[in-house]
Amino acid sequence: MATTQDLLPRESLLWIFAAQFVALLPQFTQLPLWVPFAWAFAVYWRLEVFRGRRDLPGRTLKLLVIFLIIAGLAMSYRRWFALEPMVALLTVSFTLKNLELVSRRDAFVSLLLAYFVAATLFVREQTIPYALYGLLSVVVITAALAAQMGSFSARPRRALGLSLRLLAQATPLMLLLFVVMPRLGPLWSVPQDTSAGRTGVSDSMAPGDFTRLSKSDKPALRISFDGPIPPPEQRYWRGLVYSEFDGRTWRQGFGVDPRNGGRVYWRSGERPLPQVGPRYRYQVIQEASRTPWLFALARPVSDSTEVGETEDDRLVKRTPVYSRFAYEVRSWPRDTDSVQAPLSTAERRRNLQLPVEGNERTRKWVENLRRRGLGAEEISTQLLARYNREFTYTLRPPALGVDSVDEFLFGSKQGFCEHFAGSYVFAMRAAGVPARVVAGYQGGEWVRGEQYLLVREYDAHAWAEIWLDGRGWQRVDPTAAVAPERVRDGLESAAGEEFMQDSLLPLHRIDVLVKLRLQWDMINYRWYQTVVSFDSERQRDTLQRLLGDVSPLRMALLFALPTVLALLGVLAWIWYSGRRRKLPPAERLYRKFCRRMARAGVKRDAGETPQDYAERIAAQKPRLATLAQRVTDAFERAAYAGESAALSELRQLLRWRLASAVSPAHKRELVGS
Amino acid sequence: MSVLRNPARFLTDPLRGAMQRWLSRRAPRSRSITLNHSRLFILPTRAGLGFLLVIMLLWLLGTNYENNLVFALTFLLVSVFVVLPVHTFANLTGLRLQLLGTSPAFAGDFAEAQINISREDKREREWIRLCWPPEEGAYLDLCAQASEDIRISMPVVERGRVQAPRLRIESRFPLGLFRCWSRIDLDVEFLVYPRPISAGPLPFGGVQTEGDFGEVRHGGDDFSALKAYQPGDSLRHVAWKQYAAGRDLYSKDYECRTDVRLWLDWALLDGRDVETRLSNLCYWCLQAEKQGIAYGLRLPSVAIEPSLGPSHQREVLQALALFPKWGS
């Protein structure tokens, strides 16, 4: 039963609502529109109840509301076992709890729930702004908890101050725990956020797809090298291979897509490595893409967990990349591997596949070249020369009809990388040369003195690979034939005026802003390196750096030393805090008097008032009566009325009269006074 | 009986007794107590356990999503949980409690103790609760002021001098996740008067006295003199004989040597048990005081001369309260 003390006062309610609001605000954009409204309505109702204009809802109404909300959730989310419905369910529990927010216990439940909701924010995003916002939520929720402790604590400055102080004091231990607490892997597979749109290179390539990416300057990859760095024209980060063409769209197709028959080597060493050592060693930090595709230079091998290598020299992750993901890669460029296995029949057939009909003009053109007896390389050269002579590279290619390759090659002659790559592979396949489209990123931008390479979404690129007997798969970038600066200097210089034209503000033109943005990205990179991607491996490294050698003894020292120091501090303080303070002078003098009286034979009882004591002294030792009375009077005036004259009188009385009072030699003199 | 009704007490009673003995050794009785580490205890509250549960859930969330920010938040909350008891403890330690006095009460009512709480340092203290356990007690803050007097009450059932149980002082500051408390014995003793129970109207003139201690009262049994009839005199007292003899109308004046003062006498209530008698006397005492009639008290052991006024009433009630208990 809630007693009067347990009922929530106004400040408590307002603080709870504030904490809920702060925790929910970033979730509101993700939730169905009716959820925030339901929350606001519940808050309004509860405040009306507080004002006495309404009653708390009855049982029937509550059941109805619960039913409505569950139904609403069921309609909004088809799937239950996913992150968004879970967050929605939490929000909704908040909402419902508001309708029966009566006692302190309810307040605690609501605020503890708020901590959890605030944490779900991090599952979505781990960037610095989100981290700062999460911190703000925690400060407010903690302040709301503090505000439950009475009206003095509920004043905003006091509550927030308390909360900040507590959190500040907690920070050192938090950092220690963050560094040393072991990270276990996931205990069970968890639902992931799937609603948010996929970004980056997608599973398929139709004309226009890459144009979309060229409009985004979001970071996609951050790559730091350990050792040699590939020259700009070699920086092709392969992510996907499209081998199936339906006349309009390129897809990975059966046998290539790891979800559709494509072979993936999950264990290192499963696929034989070249005889020589790798040329490049680097770490890639990939932004959340919600796809399993990873990006690396050709013939990559990675020992990172969850990462596998496909037959066609790509890396894939076992589960989609839902949050930033870091992986270590070693790469052997194709020219380092002299031994090439011949192309299998199935593979050859797959990489020669074309639709039965369509794009007849291209087929005929290629047929002519073949009839002239040209080999694979010569046909390729012819085609690239043609691109170079007659074609323009543009971010705004005209729309293409049904025979998209024909229209591009013989009509518009304007296109973006996907047009060039798509038409090139089509032509090569028509000429009987196994070919495939490769998609990924190309290039990147150095940040802060070549510390790492920043690859943005607009660096997304598509190129081609053709199979040359005896030499294996060779990369051909048709775009380079038209706009070599695209490959050398990046999209910005290749597209010139068109680059980022659609963006609201042409910020990329302002030099200072570009620098600032790079600075910001640097900070982000550091944040990600040190905090977000801090896993068991990095933990071991850090501990090794701190301790030199991770032995149990040193670990114990790392833990025990700060703990013991902190405990000693707390113990010292506890001892000090319980000690008696220095007494006021009057009290001190009076105690002196009591001690002397005790020596004279009259001990003051615990809790005896000075007057009672004086009377008792008078009764037991009549010769001390006057003295005791005078001391007591002076003490009372000095201690309670604060008279300084009385204090000096008391001092004087004790200095000589008392000193002589108890020494037997002066008894007579004393009695006389 | 009690054991039958509540078998658990069979086990808890000895424990409780041991606890009390331990407490009385550790925190002895005194009218003035400074709280320190040897007296204060601290444990998480239910909300604190809930907080731990949230930490567990967050840790699972962080582990399963391999999310370092969730971990950071988890560890932050763990650290807060570690820091908190120090604050809660600091809110109580160094506080000085002093019993200022107690006010007497009637059995079945609430007795009240006045206690002064003061701090000697600068730290602000908040949300301190003082109570005798099942009671709600009183809350106080020591923020601007360094010392405060509060009144705490507890129900009293039996008359006499009642030793209050250990007073509980507790605080859940700052987040309510920890509770720091102490059971202190401030040597609180209440004087509890008997519960007033109605015994009818005040017992006027019920006491015969020997000798001339009482005062002369008109209207008794003994004839004393004739006086001139005045309108309003009872016709029964008219001296008809003398009137018939042709004299004036006289009325007979009677008088008795009874004590006419109001005596609340133990003996008047013969036949009732001790406690009821005391309760009845208590009731009469209150009635007489209310009506402004001087009254005295006669108990087998004590007699208090009739008088009126608060100090007299206190004396009378105290005598009633301290009347030896049955069997003791």
Contacts between the chains, C-beta under 8 A, distances in Angstrom:
chain1	res1	chain2	res2	distance
A	3	B	136	6.3
A	4	B	136	7.8
A	5	B	136	6.1
A	5	B	139	7.4
A	104	B	176	7.5
A	105	B	46	7.8
A	105	B	47	7.7
A	108	B	47	4.2
A	108	B	50	6.2
A	108	B	176	6.9
A	109	B	50	7.2
A	112	B	47	7.7
A	112	B	50	5.3
A	112	B	51	6.2
A	112	B	53	7.8
A	112	B	54	4.8
A	115	B	54	5.4
A	115	B	58	7.3
A	115	B	73	7.7
A	115	B	77	6.8
A	116	B	54	6.0
A	116	B	57	6.2
A	116	B	58	6.7
A	116	B	61	7.8
A	118	B	73	7.4
A	119	B	58	5.3
A	119	B	61	6.1
A	119	B	62	7.9
A	119	B	70	5.1
A	119	B	73	5.3
A	119	B	74	7.8
A	120	B	61	7.5
A	122	B	67	5.6
A	122	B	69	3.8
A	122	B	70	5.0
A	122	B	73	7.0
A	123	B	61	7.0
A	123	B	65	5.2
A	123	B	67	5.8
A	123	B	70	6.8
A	126	B	67	6.8
A	126	B	68	7.1
A	126	B	69	5.1
A	130	B	69	7.6
A	131	B	69	5.7
A	131	B	72	8.0
A	134	B	69	6.6
A	134	B	73	6.6
A	138	B	73	6.6
A	138	B	76	6.8
A	142	B	80	7.2
A	142	B	175	7.0
A	145	B	175	4.5
A	145	B	176	6.6
A	145	B	177	7.7
A	146	B	174	5.1
A	146	B	175	5.7
A	148	B	175	8.0
A	148	B	176	5.7
A	149	B	126	6.4
A	149	B	127	4.6
A	149	B	172	6.7
A	149	B	173	5.5
A	149	B	174	6.3
A	149	B	175	7.5
A	149	B	176	6.0
A	150	B	126	6.4
A	150	B	127	4.6
A	150	B	139	7.0
A	150	B	141	6.9
A	152	B	126	5.6
A	152	B	127	7.7
A	152	B	141	5.2
A	152	B	143	6.0
A	153	B	126	6.0
A	153	B	127	7.0
A	153	B	173	7.6
A	153	B	174	7.1
A	162	B	174	5.3
A	166	B	80	5.6
A	166	B	83	6.1
A	166	B	84	7.2
A	166	B	87	7.2
A	166	B	174	6.8
A	166	B	175	7.5
A	167	B	76	6.8
A	167	B	80	6.6
A	169	B	79	8.0
A	169	B	83	4.8
A	170	B	76	5.8
A	170	B	79	3.5
A	170	B	80	4.4
A	170	B	82	7.3
A	170	B	83	5.1
A	171	B	76	7.4
A	171	B	79	7.1
A	172	B	79	7.7
A	173	B	75	7.6
A	173	B	78	7.6
A	173	B	79	3.8
A	173	B	82	6.0
A	173	B	83	7.6
A	174	B	72	6.9
A	174	B	75	4.5
A	174	B	76	4.5
A	174	B	78	7.4
A	174	B	79	4.4
A	177	B	75	3.9
A	177	B	78	6.3
A	177	B	79	6.9
A	178	B	68	7.8
A	178	B	71	6.5
A	178	B	72	5.7
A	178	B	75	5.3
A	181	B	71	7.4
A	181	B	75	6.7
A	183	B	63	7.3
A	183	B	66	7.3
A	183	B	71	7.5
A	184	B	63	5.4
A	185	B	63	7.7
A	185	B	66	7.4
A	186	B	63	6.5
A	186	B	64	4.6
A	186	B	65	7.4
A	186	B	66	6.3
A	187	B	60	7.0
A	187	B	63	6.0
A	187	B	64	5.8
A	188	B	64	6.6
A	189	B	64	8.0
A	190	B	64	4.4
A	190	B	65	6.0
A	323	B	65	7.5
A	323	B	67	6.9
A	531	B	68	5.8
A	531	B	69	7.4
A	531	B	72	7.3
A	532	B	68	5.4
A	532	B	69	7.0
A	533	B	68	7.5
A	534	B	68	5.2
A	535	B	66	7.2
A	570	B	86	6.0
A	574	B	37	4.8
A	574	B	89	7.2
A	574	B	93	7.0
A	575	B	37	7.3
A	577	B	36	7.2
A	577	B	37	7.9
A	577	B	90	6.8
A	577	B	93	4.5
A	577	B	94	4.9
A	577	B	121	7.7
A	578	B	34	7.2
A	578	B	35	7.3
A	578	B	36	2.5
A	578	B	37	5.1
A	578	B	38	7.3
A	578	B	93	5.5
A	578	B	94	6.5
A	579	B	36	7.6
A	580	B	34	6.5
A	581	B	94	7.8
A	581	B	120	4.1
A	581	B	121	7.3
A	606	B	30	5.8
A	606	B	31	6.6
A	607	B	30	7.0
A	607	B	31	3.5
A	607	B	32	7.1
A	607	B	99	7.7
A	607	B	187	6.5
